[in-house]
Amino acid sequence: MSAAAEASSDLGESGVDSANGPQRIRLSIPGLPDFVRLARLAAVDAGSRLGLDYEQIEDLRIGVDELCFAVLPSSDAQPVTADLDLTFTLHPDRLEVEGSCAVGSSAAQQSELSRTIVAAVVDEFSLDLADGVHRFRLSKQRDA
């Protein structure tokens, strides 16, 4: 059996190697709006690896986008040099995404519209906009 065939035989139906536990993808990007597109691309790739269909991947991408923007420093804040740190954790049945940005004393809030959008496109999410470090977590299930 070739090395490629051996590697693919270890992967479950979703493309996630469940024998070795969850797979993690870590991404650290500048905490600026221009770089959020990289988080969206990583979300699309992680969703594809999990076996999500096109609509689920688009929902995931939208959820990650909304939550990334929610944790970034507000536009009227002093320039912040902190990074937006993301972890995509692939489980056999779901994808979890966690993000954080150290924003100092920048006050931020998520709009009601943004909360409604995120709630519609992911299965679970939380957002903590406490002073100092803003954090989010979301979960997207793979349909059985």
C-alpha positions as CSV (number, residue, x, y, z in Angstrom):
1,M,0.0,0.0,0.0
2,S,1.4,3.4,-0.9
3,A,2.1,6.1,1.7
4,A,-0.8,8.2,0.3
5,A,-3.2,5.4,0.5
6,E,-2.1,4.6,4.1
7,A,-2.6,8.2,5.1
8,S,-6.1,8.4,3.6
9,S,-7.2,5.1,5.1
10,D,-6.6,6.6,8.6
11,L,-9.1,9.4,8.0
12,G,-12.7,9.0,8.9
13,E,-15.6,9.8,6.5
14,S,-15.3,13.5,7.4
15,G,-11.6,13.7,6.5
16,V,-10.7,14.1,10.2
17,D,-8.3,11.6,11.8
18,S,-10.4,10.7,14.8
19,A,-7.9,8.1,16.0
20,N,-5.4,10.8,17.1
21,G,-8.0,13.1,18.7
22,P,-9.1,16.5,17.4
23,Q,-7.0,18.3,14.9
24,R,-6.2,21.9,15.5
25,I,-5.3,24.7,13.1
26,R,-3.9,27.8,14.8
27,L,-3.7,31.2,13.1
28,S,-2.4,34.4,14.4
29,I,-3.0,37.5,12.3
30,P,-2.8,41.3,12.9
31,G,-5.8,42.5,14.8
32,L,-6.9,44.7,11.9
33,P,-10.0,44.4,9.7
34,D,-8.0,44.0,6.5
35,F,-6.6,40.7,7.8
36,V,-10.0,39.1,8.7
37,R,-10.2,37.6,5.2
38,L,-7.5,35.2,6.2
39,A,-9.7,34.0,9.1
40,R,-12.5,33.4,6.6
41,L,-10.2,31.4,4.3
42,A,-9.1,29.3,7.2
43,A,-12.7,28.7,8.2
44,V,-13.6,27.6,4.6
45,D,-10.6,25.2,4.6
46,A,-11.5,23.7,8.0
47,G,-15.1,23.3,7.1
48,S,-14.1,21.6,3.9
49,R,-11.8,19.2,5.8
50,L,-14.7,18.3,8.1
51,G,-16.9,17.5,5.2
52,L,-19.4,20.4,5.5
53,D,-21.5,21.1,2.4
54,Y,-21.3,24.4,0.5
55,E,-24.1,26.0,2.5
56,Q,-22.7,25.0,5.8
57,I,-19.3,26.3,4.8
58,E,-20.8,29.6,3.8
59,D,-22.6,29.8,7.1
60,L,-19.4,29.0,9.0
61,R,-17.5,31.7,7.0
62,I,-20.2,34.3,7.9
63,G,-20.2,33.4,11.6
64,V,-16.4,33.6,11.8
65,D,-16.4,36.9,10.0
66,E,-19.0,38.5,12.3
67,L,-17.3,37.3,15.4
68,C,-13.8,38.3,14.3
69,F,-15.0,41.8,13.7
70,A,-16.8,41.8,17.1
71,V,-13.5,41.1,19.0
72,L,-11.4,43.6,17.1
73,P,-10.7,47.0,18.7
74,S,-13.4,49.6,17.9
75,S,-12.5,51.9,15.0
76,D,-12.2,55.0,17.3
77,A,-9.7,53.3,19.6
78,Q,-6.1,54.0,19.7
79,P,-4.1,51.9,17.3
80,V,-3.7,48.4,18.7
81,T,-0.8,46.2,17.8
82,A,-2.3,43.0,19.2
83,D,-2.9,40.0,17.1
84,L,-6.2,38.2,16.5
85,D,-5.5,34.6,17.6
86,L,-7.7,31.8,16.2
87,T,-7.9,28.1,16.9
88,F,-10.0,25.8,14.6
89,T,-10.6,22.5,16.3
90,L,-11.8,19.7,14.0
91,H,-13.8,17.0,15.8
92,P,-15.3,14.1,13.8
93,D,-18.8,15.6,14.1
94,R,-18.2,19.4,14.5
95,L,-15.9,22.3,14.1
96,E,-15.1,24.6,17.0
97,V,-13.5,28.0,16.5
98,E,-12.1,30.1,19.2
99,G,-10.7,33.6,18.8
100,S,-9.2,36.3,21.0
101,C,-7.7,39.8,20.6
102,A,-6.0,41.7,23.4
103,V,-7.5,45.2,22.8
104,G,-6.4,47.0,25.9
105,S,-9.1,49.4,27.1
106,S,-10.9,49.5,23.8
107,A,-14.7,49.2,24.3
108,A,-16.5,47.1,21.7
109,Q,-20.0,45.7,21.4
110,Q,-21.7,43.4,19.0
111,S,-24.8,44.8,17.3
112,E,-28.2,43.1,17.6
113,L,-28.1,42.5,13.9
114,S,-24.7,40.8,14.2
115,R,-25.9,38.6,17.0
116,T,-29.0,37.6,15.0
117,I,-26.8,36.7,12.0
118,V,-24.4,34.6,14.0
119,A,-27.2,32.8,15.8
120,A,-28.7,31.9,12.4
121,V,-25.6,30.5,10.9
122,V,-23.8,28.5,13.7
123,D,-25.1,26.0,16.2
124,E,-23.6,27.6,19.3
125,F,-21.6,30.7,20.0
126,S,-20.4,32.9,22.9
127,L,-18.8,36.3,23.0
128,D,-17.0,37.9,25.8
129,L,-16.1,41.6,25.3
130,A,-14.6,42.1,28.7
131,D,-12.0,44.9,29.0
132,G,-8.5,43.8,28.0
133,V,-9.1,40.7,25.9
134,H,-12.1,40.1,23.7
135,R,-12.9,36.4,23.1
136,F,-15.4,34.3,21.0
137,R,-16.2,30.7,20.6
138,L,-18.4,29.0,18.0
139,S,-19.4,25.5,17.1
140,K,-20.8,24.2,13.8
141,Q,-22.1,20.6,13.6
142,R,-21.6,18.4,10.6
143,D,-24.9,17.0,9.4
144,A,-25.1,13.2,9.9
